[in-house]
Amino acid sequence: MRHAFADTLPIDAVLPELAAALAGAGQAVLVAPPGAGKTTRVPLALLDAPWRGDGRIIMMEPRRLAARAAATRMAGTLGQAVGETVGYRVRLEAKVSARTRIEVVTEGVFTRMILADPELAGVAAVIFDEFHERSLDADLGLALARDARELRPDLRLVVMSATLDGARVSALLADAPVIVSEGRAFPVETRYLSRDPDLRIEDAVAGAVRLALGAGPGNCLAFLPGEAEIRRTAERLTGTLPAGVELLPLYGQLPPAEQDRALRPPPDGMRRVVLATAIAETSLTLPDIRIVVDGGLRRAPAYEPATGMSRLVTRPVSRAAADQRRGRAGRTAPGLCFRLWHQGQEAALDAYDRPEMLEADLSGLVLDLALWGVSDPGQLGFLDPPPAPAWAEAVDLLQRLDALDAKGRITPAGRDLQKLPLHPRLAHMVMASGPEGAADAAAQLAVLLGERGLGGDGVDLGHRLDRMRGERGQRADAARGMAARWARLAGTAKESGSALAGRLLARAYPDRVAQNVDGRGRFRLANGRQASLDPAEALARAPFLVVADLSGAAGDARIRSAAALSREDIEQLFSHRIVDETVLSFDAGAAAVRARRQVRLDALKLADQPVAVEDIAGAATLLAEGIARLGIDRLPWTRDQLALRARIGFLRVTLGEDWPDLSDDALEKTAAEWLAPFIAGRLSLGEITAADLGNALDGLVPYGMRQEMEGLLPSHYDAPSGSRLPIEYGGENGPTLSIRVQELFGLDRHPAIARGKVKLLLVLLSPAQRPIQTTRDLPGFWRGSWRDVVKDLKGRYPRHPWPDDPLVAPPTARAKPRGT
């Protein structure tokens, strides 16, 4: 070994085994807990490997801070400056030279490297550090590196992790050896502080930090889900901490100089509280952390294929991540970990964080693989294959951007997009802006969207673009330089005003063009989603926006960044997608059809005004369907029409389904078929007449069927008295005849229909039309209970004939003449 190490780390014990595995199989899986030293010791140890020759070692880190920190520590171990033997490449920054043999890069940088050079010429080994985080770029990078070994069998691969299912990764790497380092960790006592669910996370963490500082020595590391919570927690702790305690934030978008402060020891005699996101879970070495306060939450992007949008969601940490966090307190001495949840809740936590492959927008992955020559993800080995719905959604987006052809192969336009290290949407924005001389503004806007904090943190991207152009400092200079390089790839570097921000952004997010719906910050997006702005924001009054970023769930989404867009720009950019049409609708309150001329861009209504109804047939159908929803009984049926429907209904029940179904339910379901043809020209329920319904019924019950029905079920009964009385068919008791009892005198057989097969239910009435008896056996009534009934009738109606034997009395509908 050319480089002797001044200290001994736990990982040293397995370095010979790792060297042997790489000399033989050429691939290895290294599982080592936090603090074992794998990140800063393994690449240096591989410098001595005979198989390396003069090839470079590439090590991937999930975050820029971790990449810079790892390179700095390794360079310090060699007594060199960063950029000599050890260097790094991250977004907006690189420190490498011709002498550099170990390059620490972020995972996205490695993806660009291997896509540009599939053989990885001059690279001897690729190390995937902290692979357990399972970022999309890490999974893609490993799949491409495995494929590259088909061309370069001499390329060595090492997958390293603190918490990982080593067997699964080993199987993916053709059963590569799994090497396990026991690591070195001091005991950490875990204390549970159940958090009131109504207490904000920043209040709970601030309280726990104050408690923790009095519970033991050393520095404190507190985990929060995001930058906003870190800021609010810092506000609550400022002025309340004991003297001699320094408070520092640590998150990804913090300027590098401020990030580096947290990596350096505090001044002599000072303690420190570091408020960090998940960035501090692994890789980083923070000085003398003895106390961890774990808020138990993390923030991660979640892609919604239904809306084509990614949003940040806050979720509970996994058990593996919680263990990683706790382990930070035991790297240098015994420590304490305060968890802001109940111990019984741990069983409900996921064992591991879900791989980003299963949660993310896959359009960048699909485009990268298309450039690699792969249109089917099954052709490459992934630890977790891309979900089919998200893959299909990504392919659809890329085809709409003309980046893929109908067979999923990359197009010349797609190759142009792939030249830019941007999401395909943003790359399309930059490239499409070139012909109109706006590529410079588009590229700067793309930088803003990828680098939080540039130009401030306001919602209005147009204002942020203005501010970024005037900012000073290394980060701002690097951002503008990168944007200029991207703009040149689009064919122009012409300066453009920030007033174009909305127009440019609309090229990237046509589905997120949004329309103000209330003038106070409520917006509807073209994809149908609702979102809102603080009414105090100037953009809350803009008629149209393009939304770049949202947070929160559907129905409660907040717009985090956007730019104003003019109606003229919408009409120019999306003329091929704007629909101008007359739309009919049914007004349930008025029970009428209305027509409106609407100009729409997807879910947005650019114009909406009432017009005259011209589509007579369409209006009739809509009116029929609308009335059916209100209830078919709202139609102006006549008594005879209702009786006809009831008679047909009785025949259907008794004789079978050859007879049509004219029930309310059936007619409501088929209103467009039987009613609409007969109400053409009618626009409201009030305009429909009984004659219209009669014509419709004629269509449902043709003449021959009506004749057969009349023979089976007459509408009326011809009584012995000469009266013609209606038969009721719609009741629960079957066909019913209500008749004064005197009109049936002399009748010795019960009235029946359907050729004598169905007896009518007789409701026998008094002369005052009041029911006195119901029967389906008239002869039995005459010979039985008539004697009791007639006694009462004689007393109540003395002017009417009440014979003792009704079978021999003449039927009558009249009273006895006066004087008889």
C-alpha positions in Angstrom: 0.0 0.0 0.0 1.6 3.2 -1.1 -0.4 5.4 1.4 -0.1 4.6 5.0 -3.1 5.8 7.2 -2.4 7.6 10.4 -5.4 6.2 12.1 -7.2 2.9 12.2 -10.8 2.5 11.1 -13.1 -0.5 11.4 -13.3 -0.8 7.6 -9.6 -1.5 7.4 -10.2 -5.1 8.6 -12.1 -6.0 5.5 -10.1 -4.1 2.9 -8.0 -7.2 2.0 -11.2 -9.2 1.4 -12.5 -6.4 -0.8 -9.3 -6.2 -2.7 -9.4 -10.0 -3.4 -13.0 -9.8 -4.5 -12.3 -7.1 -7.0 -9.2 -8.8 -8.3 -11.3 -11.9 -8.9 -15.0 -11.4 -9.5 -14.5 -7.7 -10.4 -17.6 -6.8 -8.4 -18.4 -6.6 -4.7 -21.1 -5.5 -2.2 -19.8 -3.8 0.9 -22.1 -3.4 3.9 -20.7 -1.2 6.6 -22.5 0.8 9.3 -22.0 4.5 9.7 -18.7 5.4 11.2 -16.8 2.4 9.7 -14.9 4.7 7.4 -16.0 3.2 4.0 -16.5 6.5 2.2 -13.1 8.0 2.8 -11.0 4.8 3.1 -12.1 2.5 0.3 -11.3 4.7 -2.7 -7.8 5.5 -1.2 -7.2 1.8 -0.6 -8.1 1.0 -4.2 -5.4 3.4 -5.5 -2.9 0.6 -4.8 -4.8 -2.2 -6.7 -2.7 -3.7 -9.5 -5.7 -3.8 -11.8 -6.2 0.0 -11.6 -3.1 0.8 -13.7 -3.5 4.5 -14.2 -7.3 4.4 -14.4 -9.5 6.7 -12.4 -11.8 5.7 -9.6 -15.2 7.2 -9.7 -17.2 7.3 -6.5 -20.8 8.4 -6.4 -22.5 10.3 -3.6 -26.2 11.1 -3.4 -25.6 14.8 -2.5 -23.3 17.6 -3.4 -22.4 18.3 0.3 -21.4 14.7 0.8 -19.3 14.6 -2.4 -17.4 17.8 -1.5 -16.9 16.6 2.1 -15.6 13.2 1.1 -13.2 14.6 -1.4 -11.9 17.1 1.1 -11.3 14.5 3.8 -9.5 12.1 1.4 -7.3 14.9 0.1 -6.5 15.8 3.6 -5.6 12.3 4.4 -3.1 12.4 1.6 -1.8 15.8 2.7 -3.0 17.4 -0.6 -5.4 20.0 -1.7 -8.6 19.0 -3.4 -8.2 18.7 -7.1 -4.9 16.9 -7.0 -5.1 13.1 -6.5 -8.6 13.5 -5.2 -11.2 15.8 -6.8 -14.9 16.2 -7.2 -17.5 17.1 -9.8 -21.0 18.4 -8.7 -23.6 20.6 -10.3 -22.2 24.2 -10.6 -18.8 23.2 -9.3 -15.8 21.0 -10.2 -12.3 20.6 -8.7 -10.3 18.2 -10.8 -7.0 18.2 -12.7 -5.0 16.0 -15.0 -3.5 14.4 -11.8 -6.8 13.5 -10.3 -7.3 9.7 -9.9 -10.2 9.7 -7.5 -13.3 11.7 -8.6 -16.2 12.0 -6.2 -19.3 12.9 -8.2 -23.0 13.2 -7.6 -25.1 10.4 -9.1 -26.6 12.7 -11.8 -23.1 13.7 -12.9 -22.1 10.0 -13.3 -25.2 9.4 -15.4 -24.1 12.1 -17.8 -20.6 10.7 -17.9 -21.6 7.2 -18.8 -24.2 8.3 -21.4 -21.5 10.4 -23.1 -18.9 7.5 -22.9 -20.6 4.1 -22.6 -17.2 2.4 -22.3 -16.0 4.7 -19.5 -12.6 5.0 -21.1 -9.9 5.6 -18.6 -12.1 4.6 -15.6 -10.9 1.5 -13.6 -13.6 1.3 -11.0 -17.0 2.8 -10.1 -18.1 2.9 -6.5 -21.7 3.5 -5.5 -21.7 4.9 -2.0 -24.8 5.1 0.2 -26.7 3.0 -2.3 -29.4 2.3 0.3 -30.8 5.7 -0.4 -32.0 4.2 -3.7 -32.1 7.4 -5.7 -33.3 7.1 -9.3 -29.9 8.2 -10.6 -28.2 5.6 -8.5 -30.4 2.8 -9.8 -30.0 4.0 -13.4 -26.2 4.4 -12.9 -25.8 0.9 -11.6 -27.9 -0.6 -14.5 -25.8 1.3 -17.1 -22.5 0.3 -15.3 -23.5 -3.3 -15.3 -24.3 -3.0 -19.0 -21.0 -1.3 -19.6 -19.2 -4.3 -18.1 -20.3 -6.3 -21.2 -18.0 -4.0 -23.2 -15.4 -3.6 -20.4 -15.1 -6.8 -18.3 -12.1 -5.1 -16.6 -14.3 -2.4 -15.1 -14.7 -2.9 -11.4 -17.9 -2.2 -9.5 -18.4 -1.7 -5.8 -21.8 -1.1 -4.2 -21.5 0.3 -0.6 -24.2 0.9 1.9 -24.8 1.1 5.6 -28.3 -0.5 5.6 -28.9 -2.7 2.6 -30.2 -6.1 1.6 -26.8 -7.2 0.4 -28.1 -10.5 -1.0 -30.5 -8.7 -3.4 -27.7 -6.5 -4.8 -25.3 -9.4 -4.9 -27.8 -11.4 -7.1 -28.2 -8.4 -9.4 -24.3 -8.4 -9.7 -24.1 -12.0 -10.8 -23.7 -13.2 -7.2 -20.9 -10.8 -6.4 -19.2 -11.4 -3.0 -20.9 -9.6 0.0 -18.4 -8.2 2.4 -19.6 -7.1 5.8 -17.8 -4.7 8.2 -18.8 -4.8 11.8 -18.0 -1.1 12.2 -17.4 0.7 15.4 -20.2 2.3 17.4 -20.7 3.4 21.0 -23.9 2.6 22.8 -26.7 5.0 22.2 -29.6 5.3 24.7 -32.9 5.9 23.0 -35.6 7.9 24.7 -39.1 8.4 23.3 -41.0 11.7 23.6 -44.5 11.1 22.2 -45.4 14.2 20.2 -48.9 15.7 20.5 -50.3 15.4 16.9 -51.6 19.0 17.2 -48.2 20.3 18.1 -46.2 21.7 15.1 -43.0 19.7 14.4 -40.8 22.8 14.9 -42.3 23.4 18.4 -41.8 19.7 19.3 -38.2 19.7 18.1 -37.3 23.0 19.7 -38.6 21.7 23.0 -36.7 18.4 22.7 -33.5 20.2 21.8 -33.7 22.3 25.0 -34.3 19.1 27.0 -31.5 17.2 25.3 -28.9 19.8 25.9 -29.4 19.3 29.6 -29.4 15.5 29.4 -25.8 15.0 28.3 -22.5 16.5 26.9 -21.5 17.1 23.3 -23.1 18.6 20.2 -26.7 18.0 19.2 -28.0 17.0 15.7 -31.7 17.5 15.2 -33.5 16.1 12.1 -36.3 18.0 10.5 -38.1 17.3 7.2 -37.2 20.4 5.2 -35.7 23.9 5.0 -38.9 25.7 6.1 -39.1 23.6 9.3 -35.4 24.2 10.0 -35.9 28.0 9.7 -39.0 28.0 12.0 -37.2 25.8 14.5 -34.2 28.1 14.5 -36.6 31.0 15.2 -38.0 29.2 18.2 -34.5 28.4 19.6 -32.9 31.7 19.0 -32.4 33.5 22.3 -33.6 30.5 24.3 -30.5 28.3 24.3 -27.9 28.3 27.1 -24.9 30.5 26.8 -22.1 29.0 24.7 -24.4 27.1 22.4 -24.1 27.7 18.6 -27.1 27.2 16.3 -26.4 26.1 12.7 -28.7 25.0 9.8 -27.7 22.3 7.4 -29.7 21.5 4.2 -29.0 21.0 0.5 -29.7 24.5 -0.8 -27.6 26.2 1.8 -24.6 28.0 0.2 -21.4 25.7 0.4 -19.6 28.0 2.8 -22.4 27.8 5.3 -22.7 24.1 4.8 -19.0 23.7 5.5 -19.4 25.6 8.9 -21.3 22.6 10.2 -18.5 20.2 9.2 -15.9 22.1 11.1 -15.5 21.8 14.9 -17.1 24.6 16.9 -14.9 27.2 18.6 -13.2 26.1 21.8 -15.6 25.9 24.7 -18.7 26.1 22.5 -21.4 23.5 22.0 -23.4 23.2 18.8 -26.9 22.4 17.7 -27.2 21.5 14.0 -30.7 21.6 12.5 -30.5 19.3 9.5 -32.6 17.5 6.9 -31.9 13.9 5.9 -28.7 15.2 4.3 -27.0 14.4 7.6 -28.1 10.8 7.9 -25.0 9.3 6.3 -21.7 10.2 4.6 -21.1 13.4 6.5 -18.9 13.5 9.6 -20.1 16.1 12.0 -17.8 16.9 14.9 -18.6 15.4 18.4 -22.3 14.6 17.9 -23.4 13.0 21.1 -27.1 13.8 21.0 -29.6 13.2 18.2 -33.2 14.6 18.2 -35.2 12.9 15.5 -38.5 14.5 14.5 -39.4 11.3 12.7 -40.3 12.9 9.4 -38.7 13.2 5.9 -39.6 14.9 2.8 -39.5 13.2 -0.6 -40.9 13.8 -4.1 -43.9 11.8 -5.1 -45.1 11.6 -8.7 -48.8 11.5 -9.6 -49.3 10.0 -13.1 -52.9 11.2 -13.1 -51.8 14.8 -13.1 -48.3 14.4 -14.6 -46.9 16.3 -11.6 -44.4 15.6 -8.8 -45.0 17.1 -5.4 -43.1 17.1 -2.2 -44.7 15.0 0.5 -43.9 14.7 4.2 -43.7 11.1 5.4 -42.6 9.2 8.5 -39.0 7.9 8.3 -38.4 4.2 7.8 -36.9 2.1 10.6 -33.6 1.9 8.7 -33.4 5.7 8.4 -34.3 6.1 12.1 -31.5 3.7 13.0 -29.1 5.7 10.8 -30.0 8.9 12.5 -29.6 7.3 16.0 -26.2 6.0 15.0 -24.9 9.5 14.5 -24.9 10.0 18.3 -22.6 7.0 18.9 -19.7 7.6 16.5 -17.2 9.0 18.9 -18.6 8.3 22.4 -21.7 7.0 24.1 -24.7 9.1 23.1 -28.4 9.9 23.5 -31.2 9.8 20.9 -34.6 11.4 21.5 -37.3 10.2 19.2 -40.4 12.3 18.9 -42.8 9.3 18.7 -44.2 6.6 20.9 -42.1 3.4 21.0 -45.2 1.4 20.0 -45.4 3.3 16.7 -42.1 1.8 15.4 -43.7 -1.4 14.2 -45.9 0.6 11.8 -42.8 2.3 10.2 -41.6 1.0 6.8 -38.5 -1.2 7.1 -36.7 0.9 4.4 -37.4 4.0 2.5 -39.2 3.3 -0.8 -36.8 3.4 -3.8 -37.2 6.6 -5.8 -37.8 4.4 -8.9 -41.2 3.5 -7.5 -42.2 7.1 -6.7 -40.6 9.4 -9.2 -41.3 11.0 -12.6 -39.5 8.6 -15.0 -39.3 10.9 -18.1 -35.6 11.6 -17.6 -34.8 7.9 -17.1 -36.8 7.0 -20.2 -34.9 9.6 -22.3 -31.6 8.4 -20.9 -32.3 4.8 -21.7 -33.6 5.7 -25.2 -30.2 7.3 -25.8 -28.6 4.1 -24.5 -30.6 2.2 -27.1 -33.1 0.7 -24.7 -36.9 1.2 -25.1 -37.9 -1.7 -22.9 -36.7 -1.4 -19.2 -36.7 -5.2 -19.1 -33.6 -5.2 -21.2 -31.5 -3.8 -18.3 -31.2 -5.2 -14.8 -32.8 -3.0 -12.1 -33.1 -3.9 -8.5 -36.7 -2.6 -8.7 -38.1 -2.4 -12.3 -39.8 0.9 -13.3 -43.6 0.7 -12.7 -45.4 0.3 -15.9 -47.9 3.2 -15.5 -45.2 5.7 -14.7 -43.1 4.4 -17.6 -46.0 4.7 -20.0 -46.7 8.3 -18.7 -43.1 9.2 -19.3 -43.1 7.8 -22.8 -46.3 9.8 -23.6 -44.7 13.0 -22.3 -41.5 12.5 -24.3 -43.5 11.7 -27.5 -45.4 15.0 -27.0 -42.1 16.8 -26.7 -41.0 15.0 -30.0 -38.1 13.4 -28.1 -39.3 9.9 -28.9 -40.9 8.4 -32.0 -44.0 6.2 -32.1 -41.8 3.1 -31.3 -40.1 4.7 -28.3 -36.8 5.4 -30.1 -35.0 8.6 -29.5 -35.4 11.3 -32.2 -32.9 14.1 -33.2 -34.9 16.4 -31.0 -34.6 14.0 -28.2 -30.8 13.8 -28.7 -30.8 17.6 -28.4 -32.7 17.5 -25.2 -30.4 14.9 -23.8 -27.4 17.2 -24.3 -28.7 19.3 -21.4 -28.4 18.0 -17.8 -32.1 18.9 -17.2 -35.5 17.4 -16.9 -36.8 16.8 -20.4 -39.5 19.5 -19.9 -36.8 22.1 -19.0 -34.5 21.0 -21.8 -37.4 21.3 -24.2 -38.0 24.8 -22.9 -34.4 25.8 -23.5 -34.1 24.2 -27.0 -37.5 25.5 -28.2 -36.6 29.1 -27.1 -33.5 29.2 -29.3 -35.2 30.1 -32.6 -36.9 33.2 -31.0 -33.7 34.3 -29.4 -34.8 33.6 -25.8 -32.6 30.6 -25.0 -30.5 32.7 -22.5 -33.5 33.6 -20.4 -34.8 30.0 -20.7 -31.5 28.5 -19.5 -31.4 30.9 -16.6 -34.9 30.0 -15.7 -34.0 26.3 -15.8 -31.1 27.0 -13.4 -33.5 28.8 -11.1 -35.8 25.8 -11.0 -33.0 23.4 -10.2 -31.2 25.6 -7.7 -33.4 26.7 -4.8 -32.4 30.1 -3.3 -31.0 31.7 -6.5 -32.7 35.0 -7.0 -34.3 34.7 -3.6 -37.1 32.4 -2.5 -40.1 34.3 -3.8 -43.0 32.7 -5.7 -42.6 35.0 -8.8 -40.0 33.4 -11.0 -39.9 36.5 -13.2 -38.8 38.6 -10.3 -36.3 35.9 -9.2 -34.8 35.8 -12.7 -34.3 39.6 -12.5 -32.6 39.3 -9.1 -30.4 36.4 -10.2 -29.0 38.4 -13.0 -27.8 41.0 -10.5 -26.5 38.7 -7.8 -22.9 38.5 -6.9 -21.0 35.6 -5.5 -19.4 32.3 -6.6 -22.7 30.4 -6.8 -24.5 33.0 -8.8 -21.6 33.3 -11.2 -21.4 29.6 -11.6 -25.2 29.5 -12.3 -25.0 32.1 -14.9 -22.0 30.5 -16.6 -23.9 27.2 -16.7 -26.9 28.8 -18.2 -24.8 30.5 -20.9 -23.3 27.1 -21.9 -26.8 25.6 -22.1 -28.0 28.6 -24.2 -25.2 28.1 -26.6 -26.3 24.5 -27.1 -29.7 25.9 -28.2 -28.0 28.0 -30.8 -28.1 31.4 -29.2 -26.9 33.3 -26.2 -29.0 36.4 -26.7 -30.2 38.2 -23.6 -33.9 38.2 -23.0 -36.1 40.1 -20.6 -37.6 38.3 -17.6 -41.1 39.4 -18.8 -40.8 36.3 -20.9 -40.6 34.0 -17.9 -44.2 32.8 -18.2 -44.1 32.3 -21.9 -40.9 30.3 -21.6 -42.1 28.2 -18.7 -45.3 27.4 -20.6 -43.1 25.4 -23.0 -42.0 23.2 -20.2 -45.3 22.9 -18.4 -48.2 23.3 -20.8 -50.3 21.2 -18.5 -49.6 23.6 -15.6 -50.9 26.8 -17.3 -53.3 28.1 -14.7 -56.3 30.4 -14.7 -57.4 32.6 -11.9 -60.9 31.6 -10.8 -61.7 34.1 -8.0 -59.2 37.0 -8.3 -57.9 36.2 -4.8 -55.4 33.5 -5.5 -57.4 30.4 -6.4 -56.3 28.9 -9.7 -57.4 26.0 -12.0 -54.6 24.3 -13.9 -54.9 23.0 -17.4 -54.6 19.4 -16.1 -57.7 20.0 -14.0 -56.0 20.4 -10.6 -56.8 23.2 -8.2 -54.1 25.2 -6.4 -53.8 28.5 -4.5 -51.6 31.4 -3.7 -51.4 33.6 -0.7 -53.8 36.5 -1.5 -51.1 38.9 -0.5 -48.9 37.7 -3.4 -49.0 40.0 -6.4 -49.4 37.0 -8.7 -52.6 36.1 -6.8 -54.3 38.7 -9.1 -52.8 37.6 -12.4 -55.4 36.3 -14.8 -53.0 33.5 -15.9 -49.9 31.7 -14.5 -47.6 28.9 -15.3 -47.0 26.9 -12.2 -43.5 25.3 -11.8 -43.9 23.9 -8.3 -46.7 22.8 -6.0 -46.8 21.4 -2.5 -49.7 19.7 -0.6 -52.3 17.3 -1.5 -55.1 17.8 -4.1 -57.7 20.2 -2.9 -55.2 22.0 -0.7 -52.2 22.5 -3.0 -50.1 25.6 -2.6 -48.2 27.2 -5.5 -44.6 27.5 -4.5 -43.2 29.0 -7.7 -44.9 30.4 -10.9 -44.7 33.1 -13.5 -47.4 35.3 -15.0 -48.6 34.5 -18.5 -50.6 36.7 -20.9 -53.7 35.6 -22.8 -52.0 36.5 -26.1 -49.1 34.1 -25.3 -51.5 31.3 -24.5 -53.2 31.8 -27.9 -49.9 31.9 -29.7 -48.3 28.9 -28.0 -51.3 26.6 -27.9 -53.3 27.6 -30.9 -53.2 23.9 -32.0 -54.7 22.8 -28.7 -57.3 25.5 -28.1 -60.9 24.3 -28.7 -63.6 26.7 -29.7 -67.0 25.1 -29.4 -70.6 25.5 -28.4 -71.4 23.4 -25.3 -74.9 22.4 -24.3 -75.7 21.8 -20.7 -78.8 21.0 -18.7 -79.8 23.5 -16.0 -81.5 21.3 -13.4 -82.9 24.3 -11.5 -84.8 25.6 -14.6 -85.2 22.1 -16.1 -84.0 23.5 -19.4 -81.1 23.2 -21.9 -78.7 26.1 -22.2 -76.0 26.7 -24.8 -72.7 28.5 -24.2 -69.8 29.2 -26.5 -66.6 28.1 -24.8 -63.0 28.6 -25.8 -60.9 26.0 -23.8 -57.4 25.0 -23.3 -57.8 21.6 -21.6 -59.5 22.4 -18.3 -59.2 26.2 -18.7 -62.1 28.3 -20.0 -60.7 31.2 -22.0 -64.1 32.4 -23.0 -67.6 31.4 -21.8 -70.8 33.2 -22.9 -74.5 32.2 -23.6 -75.6 31.7 -27.2 -78.7 30.5 -28.9 -79.2 26.7 -29.2 -78.6 25.5 -32.7 -78.1 21.8 -32.2 -81.8 20.8 -32.0 -81.2 17.1 -31.9 -78.4 17.4 -29.3 -80.6 19.6 -27.2 -83.5 17.2 -27.3 -81.2 14.3 -26.1 -79.8 16.4 -23.3 -83.2 17.6 -22.3 -84.5 14.0 -22.2 -81.6 12.8 -20.1 -81.8 15.8 -17.8 -85.5 15.2 -17.1 -84.8 11.6 -16.5 -82.3 12.6 -13.8 -85.0 14.9 -12.2 -87.5 12.1 -12.4 -89.7 10.9 -15.2 -92.8 11.7 -13.1 -92.1 15.4 -13.7 -93.4 15.0 -17.3 -97.0 16.1 -18.0 -98.6 12.6 -18.2 -102.3 12.4 -18.7 -104.4 10.0 -16.7 -105.0 7.8 -19.7 -101.2 7.7 -20.5 -100.4 6.7 -16.9 -103.2 4.0 -17.2 -101.7 2.8 -20.5 -98.3 2.4 -18.8 -99.8 0.6 -15.9 -101.7 -1.8 -18.1 -98.6 -2.6 -20.1 -96.7 -3.1 -16.8 -99.3 -5.6 -15.6 -99.1 -7.6 -18.9 -95.3 -7.6 -18.6 -95.5 -9.0 -15.1 -98.2 -11.6 -15.9 -97.5 -12.6 -19.4 -93.7 -12.0 -19.8 -91.0 -9.7 -21.2 -92.4 -9.6 -24.7 -94.3 -6.6 -23.4 -92.3 -3.4 -23.1 -91.0 -2.1 -19.7 -92.7 1.3 -19.2 -91.8 1.7 -15.5 -90.3 4.9 -14.3 -86.8 3.2 -13.8 -86.8 1.8 -17.4 -88.0 5.0 -19.0 -85.4 7.1 -17.1 -82.6 4.9 -18.3 -83.7 5.0 -21.9 -85.1 8.6 -22.1 -82.6 9.6 -24.9 -84.0 6.7 -27.1 -87.8 7.0 -26.6 -88.4 10.6 -25.7 -85.7 12.7 -27.5 -87.0 12.1 -31.0 -90.4 13.5 -30.1 -89.3 16.7 -28.3 -87.1 18.1 -31.0 -87.3 21.9 -30.8 -88.2 21.8 -27.1 -85.7 23.4 -24.8 -87.3 23.0 -21.4 -89.6 20.7 -19.4 -92.3 23.4 -19.5 -92.4 23.2 -23.3 -93.1 19.5 -23.5 -96.8 18.6 -24.0 -99.0 15.6 -23.3 -99.3 15.2 -27.1 -95.5 14.8 -27.3 -95.7 12.1 -24.7 -98.6 10.5 -26.6 -96.5 10.3 -29.8 -93.6 8.8 -27.8 -95.9 6.2 -26.3 -97.1 5.3 -29.8 -93.5 4.5 -30.6 -93.2 2.3 -27.6 -96.5 0.6 -27.9 -97.4 0.1 -31.6 -101.0 -0.2 -32.9 -101.1 -4.0 -33.1 -99.8 -4.4 -29.5 -102.4 -1.9 -28.3 -105.2 -3.8 -30.0 -104.0 -7.0 -28.3 -103.7 -5.1 -25.0 -107.3 -3.8 -25.3 -108.5 -7.3 -25.8 -106.7 -8.6 -22.8 -106.9 -5.5 -20.5 -109.7 -3.1 -21.3 -109.3 0.4 -20.0 -112.9 0.5 -18.8 -115.6 -1.8 -17.5 -119.1 -1.8 -18.9 -121.3 -2.2 -15.8 -124.7 -3.8 -15.9 -126.1 -0.4 -15.0 -124.9 1.0 -18.3 -122.0 3.0 -16.8 -118.5 2.8 -18.3 -116.0 2.9 -15.5 -112.1 3.0 -15.6 -110.1 0.1 -14.4 -107.0 1.0 -12.4 -103.9 -1.0 -13.2 -101.1 0.7 -11.3 -101.9 -0.3 -7.7 -100.3 -2.9 -5.5 -103.4 -5.1 -5.5 -103.6 -5.6 -9.2 -106.4 -4.4 -11.6 -109.0 -2.7 -9.5 -112.5 -1.4 -10.3 -114.2 1.1 -8.0 -118.0 0.9 -8.5 -121.2 1.7 -6.6 -122.6 -1.6 -5.4 -126.1 -0.9 -6.8 -124.7 -0.9 -10.4 -123.9 -4.6 -10.0 -127.3 -5.8 -8.8 -128.3 -8.9 -10.7 -124.8 -9.9 -11.6 -124.0 -13.5 -10.5 -120.5 -13.8 -11.8 -117.4 -11.8 -10.8 -116.0 -9.3 -13.3 -112.8 -10.5 -14.9 -110.3 -9.5 -17.6 -107.6 -11.3 -19.7 -110.2 -13.6 -21.2 -111.6 -14.3 -17.7 -108.2 -15.3 -16.3 -107.7 -12.3 -14.0 -110.5 -11.3 -11.6 -110.8 -7.6 -10.9 -110.5 -6.4 -7.3 -113.9 -4.7 -6.7 -114.0 -1.7 -4.4 -117.7 -1.5 -3.7 -118.9 2.0 -3.0 -121.9 3.5 -1.2 -124.1 6.1 -3.1 -121.7 8.7 -1.6 -118.7 7.0 -3.2 -117.4 5.7 0.1 -115.9 2.2 0.2 -118.1 -0.4 1.9 -116.4 -3.6 0.9 -113.6 -5.1 -1.3 -113.9 -8.5 -2.8 -112.7 -10.8 -5.6 -115.9 -13.0 -5.1 -119.0 -11.0 -5.9 -121.4 -13.9 -5.9 -120.1 -14.9 -2.5 -120.6 -11.3 -1.2 -124.3 -11.3 -2.4 -124.9 -14.6 -0.6 -122.9 -13.8 2.5 -122.0 -10.5 4.1 -124.5 -8.5 2.0 -127.1 -9.1 4.7 -125.0 -7.3 7.3 -124.0 -4.5 5.0 -127.5 -3.7 3.7 -128.8 -3.0 7.1 -126.5 -0.1 7.5 -127.1 1.2 4.0 -130.8 1.2 4.4 -130.6 3.5 7.3 -128.0 5.9 5.8 -129.4 6.1 2.3 -133.2 5.6 2.5 -133.9 7.0 -0.9 -131.9 4.2 -2.6 -133.2 0.7 -3.3 -131.7 -1.9 -1.0 -133.1 -5.3 -2.0 -132.8 -8.3 0.4 -131.8 -10.4 -2.7 -129.6 -8.3 -5.0 -129.3 -11.2 -7.5 -132.9 -10.5 -8.7 -132.9 -6.7 -8.4 -132.2 -4.6 -11.5 -128.9 -2.7 -11.5 -129.2 1.1 -11.2 -127.1 4.2 -10.8 -130.0 6.3 -9.5 -132.0 6.8 -6.4 -135.7 6.0 -6.1 -138.0 8.7 -7.5 -139.6 10.9 -5.0 -142.9 9.7 -3.6 -142.1 6.0 -4.1 
